[in-house]
Amino acid sequence: MVTSIQISEELQKELISRKFFKKETYEEVIWDLVEDSQELSEQTKREIAQARAEIEAGKSHTLAQVKKELGL
């Protein structure tokens, strides 16, 4: 169901300033804001913890190292 809402000019200006690209809709901007405020899932939290552990264990490479290995 599609609906319309009324917003102040101030809020409209704020939404415009948060657009990543000119043709992005207000709905897309609002969904981005909603997503940013949601808590991470348990799976995402586990994956972040695992990635941090791998970094601490030295199982990562810096961008400079990768470029050197690739000859870039």
PyMOL commands that set and color helices and strands:
alter all, ss='L'
color gray80, all
select helices_A, chain A and resi 9-17+26-37+42-56+63-70
alter helices_A, ss='H'
color red, helices_A
deselect
rebuild
show_as cartoon
